[in-house]
Amino acid sequence: MMRAPATDLPVRLDDASFAVGTVTIIDRMTLTFAPGAPTLVIGPNGAGKTTLLRLAMGLAAPTSGTVTFGGRERGPPLRRAFVFQRPVMLRRSVAANLRYALSAAGMPRRQHDGRIAELLALVGLTGIGDRPARRLSGGEQQRLALARALAREPEILFLDEPTASLDPAATKAVEDIVAQVAARGIKVVMSTHDLAKAKRLAGDIVLIHRGRVVETGPAEEFFAAPKTDAARRFIAGELLI
């Protein structure tokens, strides 16, 4: 009998908390990231967005409660990838950064060149494979970071405020890639405090504040008819304290 291939979806947090010393950053959170349109995690600075993504990726372990990946509590991130707000580029060329990622993902070397060309085309970096990655602009580095994450052929891609330090043109380039990735069936979970971005990209919204889920639901409903006072205030641009 053939075994079904392992999957990392859904990612579930069940009553999960994360604390550092006496400071609770994620507070008894229950949440599921399932296949479908992008989920945008929004909330004020310090709400716990980055920590939530790190827990859901498996980069951090909850101090109480559980996080499961396709029903498993432990195991390597088979089909998960993460792009940080300020990704670190390896001290080598653009193509060599991707080659490293493909090797780490276990792809045979003979397939590397074709896959590198595909990834560079996807992120709009065709023709600059020989350039030093660290000499790229901030927007180009972020697109290379996306290509590097996609080298793993993830089922779920976590993006931590990937356009926070980019200008509008670079932001649009990254958003276009996110939309393409989502259209290919990859689950995107992205944090932002930018409501306009959330409206443009989200299928679902998760609003968190002080480490707790305030409200979650389809983006259209969330923005048109928020159910909680905190969501109404956040959408109106008021500070959540």
Secondary structure as UniProt FT lines:
FT   STRAND          11..20
FT   TURN            21..22
FT   STRAND          23..33
FT   STRAND          39..42
FT   TURN            45..46
FT   HELIX           49..57
FT   STRAND          64..69
FT   TURN            70..71
FT   TURN            78..79
FT   STRAND          80..83
FT   HELIX           94..104
FT   TURN            105..106
FT   HELIX           109..111
FT   HELIX           112..122
FT   TURN            123..124
FT   TURN            126..127
FT   TURN            129..130
FT   HELIX           133..135
FT   HELIX           138..150
FT   TURN            151..152
FT   STRAND          156..160
FT   TURN            162..165
FT   HELIX           168..183
FT   TURN            184..185
FT   STRAND          187..192
FT   HELIX           195..201
FT   STRAND          204..209
FT   TURN            210..211
FT   STRAND          212..218
FT   HELIX           219..224
FT   HELIX           229..235
FT   TURN            236..237
//
